[in-house]
Amino acid sequence: MSNGPYQLLPPLSDEDYGALEKDILARGVLVPVEYDEAGNILDGHHRVAICTKHGLTDWPRFVRKGLSEPEKRSHARALNFGRRHLTTAQKRDIIDAELREAPAASARSVAQKLGVDHKTVAAARGRLVAGGEIPHQAQIVGRNGVSQSAFKPIRTAFLPERANIPELKRVTKEIRFAEQRMRHAVRSDLAVQIAARQDATPWWRAAGAEAGQAFPVIYADPPHRFETYSAVTGGEKGAENHYPTMSLDEICALGCPAASRSVLFLWVTDLANGIRILTSWGFTYKSFWAWRKIYPGTQTGTGYWGFDNCELLLIGTRGDFPAPLPGTQPIKCTDHAVGAHSQKPVWYAEQIERLYPDMPKLEMFQRKASLAPGDVRLAGNWTFWGNQAGAESEAA
């Protein structure tokens, strides 16, 4: 058998060679012989030798391209290591050769390539370094090809006296919360900057205005078209008696001038329809707040399957919009008295302002003139749009 530049393992024993020869004569070469671009054998020296001996000229071939010289030798070792019946000394020699070839490779990457335990490779590295055969490595290359420090610092935690453990827990909690506040502030500021750079003119033109900004926070109470039957009034309780309304399809098609990172707070009269609107406007459902209505006297609300004394404010987001900081969220369900038709408690707008005080906010379908003096939405960080929003959107 001729030795090529990549015949890096010891020859087969007479017994193994005879078994391979017998199998090739009976069934042919089943595993392709691997070559590099220059025609050098990377894997299959014994197969070629047996074929040549018996005058066989046609065997399966595979050309492996693009490998460097060290990669060719490493590939040859890896292919043969698991197939051969090697002694411990032979395996050690192959591991040593791989480490000499690539001393910066991590023990785990060499172990994965050769199919051995990484601790075996680490022990071989230590022996070669101690003997001066390979240098110490400040950086090693892992299985993912990323270089990292070969020396990891020892992480030591000194436990305080038992009496000081509560203080340690408190400080750790404060550090964690400070880091959360920082991440929240960065994400919030990024949402504001993105909104300021986005052009929502197409939506505003469709809504009747020439141009307008995109908003990171949207608060909406769509004017649904439906009537609530009353045996006393014969349907006079319908919303059309109070303001112009829109069909569900019209509301879904309307959309909103929300930025690519934004949050929508959406009042809904029906959960399924609310989810449909939220999705149609490009938001992913996250959660909800609930208003338990406190009616005067014996009034209990309307409804067929149950009296609707609870109204939902769905919450959805676009992009990487930050949720409230842990501990700042309001409780999910709160009690508030019922006011004028469709009027929502100011408490919900106050929560939105409290959670996102520095973000521009758009309230859709709000009757601005109905806001009481001192309402948080009159402080200048809110914009209003809708049929009854006020002077700034009368044209729309």
Secondary structure, 3 states (H helix, E strand, C coil): CCCCCCCCCCCCCHHHHHHHHHHHHHHCCCCCEEECCCCCEEECHHHHHHHHHCCCCCCCEEECCCCCHHHHHHHHHHHHHCCCCCCHHHHHHHHHHHHHHCCCECHHHHHHHHCCCHHHHHHHHHHHHHCCCCCCCCEEECCCCCEEECCCCCCCCCCCCHHHHHHHHHHHHHHHHHHHHHHHHHHHHHHHHHHHHCECHHHHHHCCCCCCECEEEEEECCCECCCCCCCCCCCCCCHHHCCCCECHHHHHHHCCCEEEEEEEEEEECCHHHHHHHHHHCCCEEEEEEEEEEECCCCCCCCCCCCCCCEEEEEEEEECCCCCCCCCCCCCCEEEEECCCCCCCCHHHHHHHHHHCCCCCEEEECCCHHHCCCCCHHHHCCEEEECCCCCHHHCCC
